[in-house]
């Protein structure tokens, strides 16, 4: 288990396009394990390789339903709309309201290079969109509707009411 350093806003790595992962070897497996360990240690729900300084199309996500590893992921379909708060391990202490698709279909490869597809909704869809943006050098602040104040981060945000109504 190796906890990697999470790069923060201002590091050029966060603004670069990542290269396709070509080799499905022990090095990739180590990266995936380290990224998961780093994400869990930082109490995150997702982490993309550029956030640990690696310009490869590799992502890990866990929104509470178990770890999902995505290699060379792409969104092949999206629908609906959701608006809610987002933060990022690379922008500590900041949050914003961001509009994202409510449903996405994703095609990716697993750690062995096998292709698979899955669908994600609500928080999982939001996390997928957020992490895949990182692979193209896009941060949530590039898509935000508005940034939250420190008081809103600690307390109630009107948009949270809409999220709760949507979840019912």
Contact map, one row per residue, 1 for C-alpha under 8 A:
111000000000000000000000000000001100100000000000000000000000000000000000000000000000000000000000000000000000000000000000000000000000000000000000000000000000000000000000
111100000000000000000000000000000100110000000000000000000000000000000000000000000000000000000000000000000000000000000000000000000000000000000000000000000000000000000000
111110000000000000000000000000000110110010000000000000000000000000000000000000000000000000000000000000000000000000000000000000000000000000000000000000000000000000000000
011111000000000000000000000000000110010000000000000100000000000000000000000000000000000000000000000000000000000000000000000000000000000000000000000000000000000000000000
001111100000000000000000000000000000010000000000000100000000000000000000000000000000000000000000000000000000000000000000000000000000000000000000000000000000000000000000
000111110000000000000000000000000000000000000000001110000000000000000000000000000000000011000000000000000000000000000000000000000000000000000000000000000000000000000000
000011111010110000000000000000000000000000000000011110000000000000000000000000000000000001000000000000000000000000000000000000000000000000000000000000000000000000000000
000001111110010000000000000000000000000000000000001000000000000000000000000000000000000011110000000000000000000000000000000000000000000000000000000000000000000000000000
000000111110010000000000000000000000000000000000000000000000000000000000000000000000000001100000000000000000000000000000000000000000000000000000000000000000000000000000
000000011111010000000000000000000000000000000000000000000000000000000000000000000000000000000000000000000000000000000000000000000000000000000000000000000000000000000000
000000111111111000000000000000000000000000000000000000000000000000000000000000000000000000000000000000000000000000000000000000000000000000000000000000000000000000000000
000000000111111100000000000000000000000000000000000000000000000000000000000000000000000000000000000000000000000000000000000000000000000000000000000000000000000000000000
000000100011111100000000000000000000000000000000011011100000000000000000000000000000000000000000000000000000000000000000000000000000000010000000000000000000000000000000
000000111111111100000000000000000000000000000000011000000000000000000000000000000000000000000000000000000000000000000000000000000000010011100000000000000000000000000000
000000000011111110000000000000000000000000000000000000000000000000000000000000000000000000000000000000000000000000000000000000000000010111000000000000000000000000000000
000000000001111111000000000000000000000000000000000000100000000000000000000000000000000000000000000000000000000000000000000000000000001110000000000000000000000000000000
000000000000001111100000000000000000000000000000000000100000000000000000000000000000000000000000000000000000000000000000000000000000001110000000000000000000000000000000
000000000000000111110000000000000000000000000000010000111000000000000000000000000000000000000000000000000000000000000000000000000000001110000000000000000000000000000000
000000000000000011111000000000000000000000000000000000111000000000000000000000000000000000000000000000000000000000000000000000000000000000000000000000000000000000000000
000000000000000001111100000000000000000000000000000000011000000000000001000000000000000000000000000000000000000000000000000000000000000000000000000000000000000000000000
000000000000000000111111000000000000000000000000000000011100000000000011000000000000000000000000000000000000000000000000000000000000000000000000000000000000000000000000
000000000000000000011111000000000000000000000000000000000000000000000000000000000000000000000000000000000000000000000000000000000000000000000000000000000000000000000000
000000000000000000001111100100000000000000000000000000000000000000000000000000000000000000000000000000000000000000000000000000000000000000000000000000000000000000000000
000000000000000000001111111110000000000000000000000000000000000000000000000000000000000000000000000000000000001110000000000000000000000000000000000000000000000000000000
000000000000000000000011111110000000000000000000000000000000000000000000000000000000000000000000000000000000000100000000000000000000000000000000000000000000000000000000
000000000000000000000001111111000000000000000000000000000000000000000000000000000000000000000000000000000000000000000000000000000000000000000000000000000000000000000000
000000000000000000000001111111100000000000000000000000000000000000000000000000000000000000000000000000000000000000000000000000000000000000000000000000000000000000000000
000000000000000000000011111111110000000000000000000000000000000000000000000000000000000000000000000000000000001000000000000000000000000000000000000000000000000000000000
000000000000000000000001111111111000000000000000000000000000000000000000000000000000000000000000000000000000001000000000000000000000000000000000000000000000000000000000
000000000000000000000000011111111100000000000000000000000000000000000000000000000000000000000000000000000000000000000000000000000000000000000000000000000000000000000000
000000000000000000000000001111111110000000000000000000000000000000000000000000000000000000000000000000000000000000000000000000000000000000000000000000000000000000000000
000000000000000000000000000111111111000000000000000000000111000000001000000000000000000000000000000000000000000000000000000000000000000000000000000000000000000000000000
100000000000000000000000000011111111100000000000000000000000000000000000000000000000000000000000000000000000000000000000000000000000000000000000000000000000000000000000
111100000000000000000000000001111111110000000000000000000000000000000000000000000000000000000000000000000000000000000000000000000000000000000000000000000000000000000000
001100000000000000000000000000111111111000000011100100000001000000000000000000000000000000000000000000000000000000000000000000000000000000000000000000000000000000000000
000000000000000000000000000000011111111100000010000000000001100000100000000000000000000000000000000000000000000000000000000000000000000000000000000000000000000000000000
111000000000000000000000000000001111111110000000000000000000000000000000000000000000000000000000000000000000000000000000000000000000000000000000000000000000000000000000
011110000000000000000000000000000111111111000000000000000000000000000000000000000000000000000000000000000000000000000000000000000000000000000000000000000000000000000000
000000000000000000000000000000000011111111111110000000000000000000000000000000000000000000000000000000000000000000000000000000000000000000000000000000000000000000000000
000000000000000000000000000000000001111111111000000000000000000000000000000000000000000000000000000000000000000000000000000000000000000000000000000000000000000000000000
001000000000000000000000000000000000111111110000000000000000000000000000000000000000000000000000000000000000000000000000000000000000000000000000000000000000000000000000
000000000000000000000000000000000000011111110000000000000000000000000000000000000000000010000000000000000000000000000000000000000000000000000000000000000000000000000000
000000000000000000000000000000000000001111111000000000000000000000000000000000000000000000000000000000000000000000000000000000000000000000000000000000000000000000000000
000000000000000000000000000000000000001111111110000000000000000000000000000000000000000110000000000000000000000000000000000000000000000000000000000000000000000000000000
000000000000000000000000000000000000001100111110000000000000111100000000000000000000000000000000000000000000000000000000000000100000000000000000000000000000000000000000
000000000000000000000000000000000000001000011111000000000011111000000000000000000000000000000000000000000000000000000000000000100010000000000000000000000000000000000000
000000000000000000000000000000000011001000011111101000000011100000000000000000000000000010000000000000000000000000000000000000000010000000000000000000000000000000000000
000000000000000000000000000000000010000000000111111100001111000000000000000000000000000000000000000000000000000000000000000000000011011000000000000000000000000000000000
000000000000000000000000000000000010000000000011111111111110000000000000000000000000000000000000000000000000000000000000000000000000001000000000000000000000000000000000
000000100000110001000000000000000000000000000001111111110000000000000000000000000000000000000000000000000000000000000000000000000000011000000000000000000000000000000000
000001110000110000000000000000000000000000000011111111000000000000000000000000000000000001000000000000000000000000000000000000000000010000000000000000000000000000000000
000111100000000000000000000000000010000000000001111111000000000000000000000000000000000000000000000000000000000000000000000000000000000000000000000000000000000000000000
000001100000100000000000000000000000000000000000111111100000000000000000000000000000000000000000000000000000000000000000000000000000000000000000000000000000000000000000
000000000000100000000000000000000000000000000000111111110000000000000000000000000000000000000000000000000000000000000000000000000000000000000000000000000000000000000000
000000000000100111100000000000000000000000000000110011111000000000000000000000000000000000000000000000000000000000000000000000000000001000000000000000000000000000000000
000000000000000001111000000000000000000000000000110001111100000000000000000000000000000000000000000000000000000000000000000000000000001000000000000000000000000000000000
000000000000000001111000000000000000000000000001100000111110000000000011100000000000000000000000000000000000000000000000000000000000001000000000000000000000000000000000
000000000000000000001000000000010000000000000001100000011111000000001111100000000000000000000000000000000000000000000000000000000000001000000000000000000000000000000000
000000000000000000000000000000010000000000000111100000001111100000001110000000000000000000000000000000000000000000000000000000000011000000000000000000000000000000000000
000000000000000000000000000000010011000000000111000000000111110000111100000000000000000000000000000000000000000000000000000000000000000000000000000000000000000000000000
000000000000000000000000000000000001000000001110000000000011111000111000000000000000000000000000000000000000000000000000000000110000000000000000000000000000000000000000
000000000000000000000000000000000000000000001100000000000001111111110000000000000000000000000000000000000000000000000000000000000000000000000000000000000000000000000000
000000000000000000000000000000000000000000001100000000000000111111000000000000000000000000000000000000000000000000000000001100100000000000000000000000000000000000000000
000000000000000000000000000000000000000000001000000000000000011111000000000000000000000000000000000000000000000000000000000000000000000000000000000000000000000000000000
000000000000000000000000000000000000000000000000000000000000011111100000000000000000000000000000000000000000000000000000000000000000000000000000000000000000000000000000
000000000000000000000000000000000000000000000000000000000000011111110000000000000000000000000000000000000000000000000000000000000000000000000000000000000000000000000000
000000000000000000000000000000000001000000000000000000000001110011111000000000000000000000000000000000000000000000000000000000000000000000000000000000000000000000000000
000000000000000000000000000000000000000000000000000000000001110001111100000000000000000000000000000000000000000000000000000000000000000000000000000000000000000000000000
000000000000000000000000000000010000000000000000000000000111100000111110000000000000000000000000000000000000011000000000000000000000000000000000000000000000000000000000
000000000000000000000000000000000000000000000000000000000111000000011111100000000000000000000000000000000001111000000000000000000000000000000000000000000000000000000000
000000000000000000001000000000000000000000000000000000001110000000001111100000000000000000000000000000000001111010000000000000000000000000000000000000000000000000000000
000000000000000000011000000000000000000000000000000000001100000000000111110000000000000000000000000000000001100000000000000000000000000000000000000000000000000000000000
000000000000000000000000000000000000000000000000000000001100000000000111111000000000000000000000000000000111100000000000000000000001000000000000000000000000000000000000
000000000000000000000000000000000000000000000000000000000000000000000001111100000000000000000000000000000111000000000000000000000001000000000000000000000000000000000000
000000000000000000000000000000000000000000000000000000000000000000000000111111000000000000000000000000011110000000000000000000000000000000000000000000000000000000000000
000000000000000000000000000000000000000000000000000000000000000000000000011111000000000000000000000000011110000000000000000000000000000000000000000000000000000000000000
000000000000000000000000000000000000000000000000000000000000000000000000001111100000000000000000000000011100000000000000000000000000000000000000000000000000000000000000
000000000000000000000000000000000000000000000000000000000000000000000000001111110000000000000000000011111000000000000000000000000000000000000000000000000000000000000000
000000000000000000000000000000000000000000000000000000000000000000000000000011111000000000000000000011110000000000000000000000000000000000000000000000000000000000000000
000000000000000000000000000000000000000000000000000000000000000000000000000001111100000000000000000011100000000000000000000000000000000000000000000000000000000000000000
000000000000000000000000000000000000000000000000000000000000000000000000000000111110000000000000001111100000000000000000000000000000000000000000000000000000000000000000
000000000000000000000000000000000000000000000000000000000000000000000000000000011111000000000000001111000000000000000000010000000000000000000000000000000000000000100000
000000000000000000000000000000000000000000000000000000000000000000000000000000001111100000000000111100000000000000000000000000000000000000000000000000000000001001100000
000000000000000000000000000000000000000000000000000000000000000000000000000000000111110000000001111000000000000000000000000000000000000000000000000000000000001100100000
000000000000000000000000000000000000000000000000000000000000000000000000000000000011111000000011110000000000000000000000000000000000000000000000000000000000001100000000
000000000000000000000000000000000000000000000000000000000000000000000000000000000001111100000011110000000000000000000000000000000000000000010000000000000000000000000000
000000000000000000000000000000000000000000000000000000000000000000000000000000000000111110111111000000000000000000000000000000000000000000010000000000000000000000000000
000000000000000000000000000000000000000000010000000000000000000000000000000000000000011111110110000000000000000000000000000000000000000000010000000000000000000000000000
000001010000000000000000000000000000000001010010000000000000000000000000000000000000001111110000000000000000000000000000000000000000000000000000000000000000000000000000
000001111000000000000000000000000000000000000000001000000000000000000000000000000000000111110000000000000000000000000000000000000000000000000000000000000000000000000000
000000011000000000000000000000000000000000000000000000000000000000000000000000000000001111111100000000000000000000000000000000000000000000000000000000000000000000000000
000000010000000000000000000000000000000000000000000000000000000000000000000000000000001111111100000000000000000000000000000000000000000000000000000000000000000000000000
000000000000000000000000000000000000000000000000000000000000000000000000000000000000001000111110000000000000000000000000000000000000000000000000000000000000000000000000
000000000000000000000000000000000000000000000000000000000000000000000000000000000000001100111111000000000000000000000000000000000000000000000000001101001000000000000000
000000000000000000000000000000000000000000000000000000000000000000000000000000000000111100001111100000000000000000000000000000000000000000000000001100001000000000000000
000000000000000000000000000000000000000000000000000000000000000000000000000000000001111000000111110000000000000000000000000000000000000000011001111100000000000000000000
000000000000000000000000000000000000000000000000000000000000000000000000000000000011110000000011111000000000000000000000000000000000000000000001111100000000001000000000
000000000000000000000000000000000000000000000000000000000000000000000000000000000011110000000001111100000000000000000000000000000000000000010011110000000000000000000000
000000000000000000000000000000000000000000000000000000000000000000000000000000001111000000000000111110000000000000000000000000000000000000000011100000000000000000000000
000000000000000000000000000000000000000000000000000000000000000000000000000000001110000000000000011111000000000000000000000001001000000000000000000000000000000000000000
000000000000000000000000000000000000000000000000000000000000000000000000000001111100000000000000001111110000000000000000000011000000000000000000000000000000000000000000
000000000000000000000000000000000000000000000000000000000000000000000000000001111100000000000000000111110000000000000000110011000000000000000000000000000000000000000000
000000000000000000000000000000000000000000000000000000000000000000000000000001111000000000000000000011111000000000000011110010000000000000000000000000000000000000000000
000000000000000000000000000000000000000000000000000000000000000000000000001111100000000000000000000011111100000000000011100010000000000000000000000000000000000000000000
000000000000000000000000000000000000000000000000000000000000000000000000001111000000000000000000000000111110000000001111000000000000000000000000000000000000000000000000
000000000000000000000000000000000000000000000000000000000000000000000000111110000000000000000000000000011111000000001111000000000000000000000000000000000000000000000000
000000000000000000000000000000000000000000000000000000000000000000000000111100000000000000000000000000001111100000111100000000000000000000000000000000000000000000000000
000000000000000000000000000000000000000000000000000000000000000000000111110000000000000000000000000000000111110000111000000000000000000000000000000000000000000000000000
000000000000000000000000000000000000000000000000000000000000000000000111100000000000000000000000000000000011111111110000000000000000000000000000000000000000000000000000
000000000000000000000000000000000000000000000000000000000000000000001110000000000000000000000000000000000001111111110000000000000000000000000000000000000000000000000000
000000000000000000000001000110000000000000000000000000000000000000001110000000000000000000000000000000000000111111000000000000000000000000000000000000000000000000000000
000000000000000000000001100000000000000000000000000000000000000000000000000000000000000000000000000000000000111111000000000000000000000000000000000000000000000000000000
000000000000000000000001000000000000000000000000000000000000000000000010000000000000000000000000000000000000111111100000000000000000000000000000000000000000000000000000
000000000000000000000000000000000000000000000000000000000000000000000000000000000000000000000000000000000000111111110000000000000000000000000000000000000000000000000000
000000000000000000000000000000000000000000000000000000000000000000000000000000000000000000000000000000000011110011111000000000000000000000000000000000000000000000000000
000000000000000000000000000000000000000000000000000000000000000000000000000000000000000000000000000000000011110001111100000000000000000000000000000000000000000000000000
000000000000000000000000000000000000000000000000000000000000000000000000000000000000000000000000000000001111000000111110000000000000000000000000000000000000000000000000
000000000000000000000000000000000000000000000000000000000000000000000000000000000000000000000000000000001110000000011111000000000000000000000000000000000000000000000000
000000000000000000000000000000000000000000000000000000000000000000000000000000000000000000000000000000111100000000001111100000000000000000000000000000000000000000000000
000000000000000000000000000000000000000000000000000000000000000000000000000000000000000000000000000000111100000000000111110110010000000000000000000000000000000000000000
000000000000000000000000000000000000000000000000000000000000000000000000000000000000000000000000000001110000000000000011111111000000000000000000000000000000000000000000
000000000000000000000000000000000000000000000000000000000000000000000000000000000100000000000000000001100000000000000001111111000000000000000000000000000000000000000000
000000000000000000000000000000000000000000000000000000000000001000000000000000000000000000000000000000000000000000000000111111100000000000000000000000000000000000000000
000000000000000000000000000000000000000000000000000000000000001000000000000000000000000000000000000000000000000000000001111111110000000000000000000000000000000000000000
000000000000000000000000000000000000000000000000000000000000000000000000000000000000000000000000000011110000000000000001111111111000000000000000000000000000000000000000
000000000000000000000000000000000000000000000000000000000000000000000000000000000000000000000000000111000000000000000000111111111100000000000000000000000000000000000000
000000000000000000000000000000000000000000001100000000000000101000000000000000000000000000000000000000000000000000000000001111111110000000000000000000000000000000000000
000000000000000000000000000000000000000000000000000000000000100000000000000000000000000000000000000000000000000000000001000111111111000000000000000000000000000000000000
000000000000000000000000000000000000000000000000000000000000000000000000000000000000000000000000000100000000000000000000000011111111100000000000000000000000000000000000
000000000000000000000000000000000000000000000000000000000000000000000000000000000000000000000000000000000000000000000000000001111111110000110000000000000000000000000000
000000000000000000000000000000000000000000000111000000000010000000000000000000000000000000000000000000000000000000000000000000111111111000000000000000000000000000000000
000000000000000000000000000000000000000000000001000000000010000000000000110000000000000000000000000000000000000000000000000000011111111100000000000000000000000000000000
000000000000000000000000000000000000000000000000000000000000000000000000000000000000000000000000000000000000000000000000000000001111111111110000000000000000000000000000
000000000000011000000000000000000000000000000001011000000000000000000000000000000000000000000000000000000000000000000000000000000111111111100000000000000000000000000000
000000000000000111000000000000000000000000000001110000111100000000000000000000000000000000000000000000000000000000000000000000000011111111000000000000000000000000000000
000000000000001111000000000000000000000000000000000000000000000000000000000000000000000000000000000000000000000000000000000000000001111111000000000000000000000000000000
000000000000111111000000000000000000000000000000000000000000000000000000000000000000000000000000000000000000000000000000000000000000111111100000000000000000000000000000
000000000000011000000000000000000000000000000000000000000000000000000000000000000000000000000000000000000000000000000000000000000000111111110100000000000000000000000000
000000000000010000000000000000000000000000000000000000000000000000000000000000000000000000000000000000000000000000000000000000000100110011111110000000000000000000000000
000000000000000000000000000000000000000000000000000000000000000000000000000000000000011100000001010000000000000000000000000000000100100001111111000000000000000000000000
000000000000000000000000000000000000000000000000000000000000000000000000000000000000000000000001000000000000000000000000000000000000000000111111001000000000000000000000
000000000000000000000000000000000000000000000000000000000000000000000000000000000000000000000000000000000000000000000000000000000000000001111111000000000000000000000000
000000000000000000000000000000000000000000000000000000000000000000000000000000000000000000000000011000000000000000000000000000000000000000111111100000000000000000000000
000000000000000000000000000000000000000000000000000000000000000000000000000000000000000000000001111000000000000000000000000000000000000000011111111000000000000000000000
000000000000000000000000000000000000000000000000000000000000000000000000000000000000000000000001111000000000000000000000000000000000000000000011111000000000000000000000
000000000000000000000000000000000000000000000000000000000000000000000000000000000000000000000001110000000000000000000000000000000000000000000001111100000000000000000000
000000000000000000000000000000000000000000000000000000000000000000000000000000000000000000000111100000000000000000000000000000000000000000001001111110000000000000000000
000000000000000000000000000000000000000000000000000000000000000000000000000000000000000000000111100000000000000000000000000000000000000000000000011111111000000000000000
000000000000000000000000000000000000000000000000000000000000000000000000000000000000000000000000000000000000000000000000000000000000000000000000001111111000000000000000
000000000000000000000000000000000000000000000000000000000000000000000000000000000000000000000100000000000000000000000000000000000000000000000000000111111100000000000000
000000000000000000000000000000000000000000000000000000000000000000000000000000000000000000000000000000000000000000000000000000000000000000000000000111111110000000000000
000000000000000000000000000000000000000000000000000000000000000000000000000000000000000000000000000000000000000000000000000000000000000000000000000111111111100000000000
000000000000000000000000000000000000000000000000000000000000000000000000000000000000000000000110000000000000000000000000000000000000000000000000000111111111100000000000
000000000000000000000000000000000000000000000000000000000000000000000000000000000000000000000000000000000000000000000000000000000000000000000000000001111111000000000000
000000000000000000000000000000000000000000000000000000000000000000000000000000000000000000000000000000000000000000000000000000000000000000000000000000111111100000000000
000000000000000000000000000000000000000000000000000000000000000000000000000000000000000000000000000000000000000000000000000000000000000000000000000000011111110100000000
000000000000000000000000000000000000000000000000000000000000000000000000000000000000000000000000000000000000000000000000000000000000000000000000000000011011111110000000
000000000000000000000000000000000000000000000000000000000000000000000000000000000000000000000000000000000000000000000000000000000000000000000000000000000001111111000000
000000000000000000000000000000000000000000000000000000000000000000000000000000000011100000000000100000000000000000000000000000000000000000000000000000000000111111100000
000000000000000000000000000000000000000000000000000000000000000000000000000000000001100000000000000000000000000000000000000000000000000000000000000000000001111111110000
000000000000000000000000000000000000000000000000000000000000000000000000000000000000000000000000000000000000000000000000000000000000000000000000000000000000111111111000
000000000000000000000000000000000000000000000000000000000000000000000000000000000010000000000000000000000000000000000000000000000000000000000000000000000000011111111100
000000000000000000000000000000000000000000000000000000000000000000000000000000000111000000000000000000000000000000000000000000000000000000000000000000000000001111111110
000000000000000000000000000000000000000000000000000000000000000000000000000000000000000000000000000000000000000000000000000000000000000000000000000000000000000111111111
000000000000000000000000000000000000000000000000000000000000000000000000000000000000000000000000000000000000000000000000000000000000000000000000000000000000000011111111
000000000000000000000000000000000000000000000000000000000000000000000000000000000000000000000000000000000000000000000000000000000000000000000000000000000000000001111111
000000000000000000000000000000000000000000000000000000000000000000000000000000000000000000000000000000000000000000000000000000000000000000000000000000000000000000111111
000000000000000000000000000000000000000000000000000000000000000000000000000000000000000000000000000000000000000000000000000000000000000000000000000000000000000000011111
